[in-house]
Amino acid sequence: MVKKLFTLLLISNLILFAQEKIEFEEYDLENGLHVILHEDDSTPIIAISVLYHVGSKNEEPERTGFAHFFEHLMFEGSEYIPTGEFHKIVSSNGGTNNATTDFDRTYYYEILPSNQIELGLWLESERMLHLKIDSTGVETQRKVVKEERKMRLDNQPYGSLLEETFKRAYTKHPYHWTPIGSTQYIDLATIDEFMEFYKHYYVPNNAVLTIAGDIDVENTKELIEKYFAGIPKGTTEITYPNIIEPKKEKEVRDIVYDNVQLPMVLMAYPIPQKTNKDAYAIDMLTTLLSGGQSARIPKQLVDKEQKAVFAGSVPLTLEDSGQFIVYSIANMGVSAEDLEKSLQAEIDKVKSKIISEHEFKKLQNQMESRIVGGFSTVAGIAGSLSDYYVFYGNTNQINEELENYNRVTREDIKRVANKYLDSNARVVLYYLPKAQKK
């Protein structure tokens, strides 16, 4: 009874939260820096983030890994921050910080007590204006990045999955390489090349500063003016790839022999850019197929057939185009061919039959819970506000997302499955133990 009451209260709170509009204010500084402010005094915490519209797709084919390299280098120090002290300064003042890099953007953030807002703004302004790029820092981060690649890709079972998939899925577009980059090119790059990349992309007119949490808006504006208004605008025009990846007319099929014990099967289907109206139905499709242990693919392959130890799908929606990836790791004694048949059967089902009302209602509830959960922290709100501004050109989409998902129909899910899960346009990879290589 107590558990049931708690569940009802939780659902009630989620519904109330979903109905609340997320208020924000946005404006531009004269140097082009876009600023987004969201005030929430429910807890004495703030999230300060800077999104730079630069990712691995902005790199040269023979200098891949630059955006990811800068994710690390930006913590190295500045003219006024001693080398290696960035993390220490944040943690000693009660905060945490991190950064992420993907194909389209690099994102830095600090979570701090609200009385440390000036510290956070100073730190971010320092690395936008005075980042230290010298031989000591560059050589230190070269080693860090190469070690990260070894740990995450080279020495990790199935670690090269994304790299092997994308280099076959894209032949023209710079999504051909992944953000981790090439060790070879990082070694070859000079300090002058890193400096040029920094001066070109890490400038206020290519960035969004978002602050969410317990702030006084007018005071925050004054601090932003103090620390960011004097940073010069970039002097070169920032351009982005306009390459359209041609659609494959024939399936690409290959085998990767790796240090694995169990076979894995992966299918990657091209999907449109994240701003395409079908992105919502595609997202719901992947939740239908693999959103939890009771979803279709894990329930069928793992629980019922017991052919797999893991099975799932993920839509990698990107700024220009993306990949809908379905994958599964075989159980002991199950062949890759047999596993593929079962995966294909689940794909065929969703393409041939409209899902039931009951399953659709469950799917809608899952999407609402995920959206509301993502907006339940100041960090989640800050990240979402930044993304909606940069990639959708509509910051207020944060208040429209739930309705966008609610517009998706059962028929839409079947339609996008048939439209985008095209066997002729896909990449199929088998990951097999090296011992099986002839």
C-alpha positions, 0 to 999 in steps of 0.5 A, spaced: 500 500 500 505 504 501 509 503 495 503 504 491 501 510 494 509 513 493 508 511 486 501 515 485 505 521 488 511 520 484 506 520 477 502 526 480 509 530 481 511 528 474 505 530 471 505 537 475 512 538 473 511 537 465 505 542 466 510 547 468 513 552 463 521 553 463 522 560 463 529 563 460 532 569 458 536 570 452 541 575 449 547 576 445 553 580 447 556 585 442 562 580 440 557 574 438 556 570 445 549 568 445 547 568 453 541 564 456 539 564 463 534 560 467 533 562 474 531 556 479 531 558 486 529 551 489 536 549 491 542 553 492 546 550 486 548 553 479 550 550 472 554 554 468 556 551 461 559 553 454 557 550 448 562 551 442 559 549 435 565 545 433 566 537 433 569 532 429 566 534 423 569 540 423 576 537 422 581 535 416 581 528 414 588 528 416 588 531 423 582 528 426 581 528 433 582 535 434 575 537 438 576 531 442 583 533 444 581 540 446 576 537 450 582 535 454 587 541 453 581 546 455 582 544 462 590 544 462 590 552 464 591 559 462 595 565 463 592 566 470 590 559 472 596 554 473 597 548 470 593 542 472 589 547 477 582 547 474 579 541 477 582 543 483 579 550 483 572 547 482 572 542 487 575 546 493 569 550 492 564 545 492 563 544 485 564 539 480 566 539 472 566 536 466 566 536 458 564 532 452 565 532 445 561 529 439 561 529 432 557 536 432 559 540 438 564 540 444 560 542 451 564 544 458 560 545 464 561 546 472 556 545 477 557 550 483 554 552 489 550 559 487 555 563 491 560 561 487 557 564 480 563 569 479 568 563 480 565 559 474 564 565 470 571 567 471 574 560 469 570 559 463 572 566 460 579 564 462 579 558 457 575 562 452 580 568 452 587 565 455 588 558 454 595 556 455 597 552 449 604 550 450 609 544 449 608 542 456 601 542 456 600 539 449 605 533 450 601 532 456 594 531 453 597 527 447 599 522 452 592 522 455 588 522 449 592 516 446 591 512 453 584 514 453 583 511 446 587 505 448 583 504 454 576 505 450 577 503 443 583 499 442 583 494 448 576 494 450 572 488 447 567 491 441 570 498 443 571 500 436 564 499 434 562 506 432 569 507 429 568 501 424 560 502 423 561 510 421 567 509 416 563 504 412 556 508 413 559 514 411 563 515 404 563 523 403 561 526 409 566 527 415 562 523 420 566 518 416 571 519 422 569 519 430 570 524 435 576 520 438 580 521 432 587 518 430 593 517 434 597 518 428 594 525 427 594 527 434 602 525 434 603 529 427 599 535 429 604 542 431 602 547 436 601 552 431 596 547 428 592 547 435 593 554 436 589 556 429 584 551 431 583 554 437 583 561 435 578 559 429 573 555 433 573 557 441 571 564 440 565 567 443 561 568 436 561 560 436 559 559 443 553 559 447 553 561 455 548 558 459 547 559 466 541 555 470 539 555 477 539 559 483 541 566 480 540 573 480 538 575 473 541 582 473 547 581 477 549 575 473 548 579 467 553 584 470 558 579 471 557 576 464 559 583 462 565 583 466 568 577 464 566 576 457 564 582 453 571 584 452 573 577 449 574 579 442 570 576 436 573 571 432 576 574 426 575 568 420 568 566 418 566 559 421 563 555 416 560 548 417 560 542 412 555 542 407 556 535 404 550 530 403 552 523 404 549 519 398 544 514 400 547 507 399 543 503 394 546 496 396 547 493 403 555 493 406 556 487 410 563 486 413 566 482 419 571 485 424 575 480 428 576 482 435 578 480 442 571 478 444 569 471 446 562 472 443 559 474 437 556 481 436 551 483 430 550 490 428 545 493 423 546 501 422 541 504 418 541 511 415 536 516 418 535 524 417 538 530 421 535 531 428 531 537 426 527 532 421 520 532 423 521 524 423 526 524 429 521 524 434 517 517 431 524 514 430 526 516 437 519 512 439 521 506 435 528 505 438 524 505 445 519 501 443 525 496 440 529 496 446 527 501 451 528 497 457 528 489 459 521 489 457 522 492 450 521 488 444 528 486 442 531 484 449 524 481 451 524 476 445 532 475 444 534 475 451 528 472 455 524 468 450 529 465 445 535 466 450 540 467 444 543 473 446 546 476 453 544 483 450 540 486 445 538 493 443 538 499 439 540 506 439 538 512 434 544 516 433 541 523 431 546 528 429 546 535 426 547 533 418 544 526 418 545 520 423 545 512 424 539 508 427 543 502 430 540 495 432 545 490 435 546 484 439 551 480 443 550 472 442 549 467 447 554 462 448 554 457 442 549 462 438 552 463 431 552 470 428 547 468 423 542 465 427 542 472 431 541 476 425 535 472 423 532 474 430 534 481 430 531 481 423 524 478 425 523 484 430 525 489 425 520 486 420 514 485 425 515 493 427 515 494 419 509 490 418 504 491 424 501 497 427 503 497 435 497 496 440 494 501 443 496 498 450 503 498 448 503 505 445 500 508 451 506 505 455 511 508 450 508 515 451 509 514 458 516 512 457 517 518 453 514 523 458 518 520 464 524 521 460 523 528 458 521 530 465 527 527 468 531 530 463 529 537 465 529 535 473 536 538 474 539 545 473 544 541 469 539 538 464 536 544 463 542 548 461 544 542 456 538 542 453 537 550 452 544 550 449 542 544 444 535 547 442 538 554 441 544 551 437 541 545 433 534 547 432 534 555 432 529 555 437 531 555 445 523 555 447 523 548 444 525 545 451 517 547 452 515 544 446 518 537 446 513 533 450 508 536 445 512 534 439 512 527 442 505 527 443 503 528 436 507 522 434 501 516 432 502 509 432 502 509 424 508 514 424 512 509 428 510 503 423 511 509 417 518 511 419 520 503 420 519 502 413 522 508 410 528 508 414 530 501 416 531 499 409 536 493 408 539 496 401 542 502 405 544 499 411 551 497 414 551 490 417 557 488 421 559 481 425 564 482 430 567 475 431 573 472 436 580 473 432 580 465 433 575 464 428 579 468 422 582 463 417 
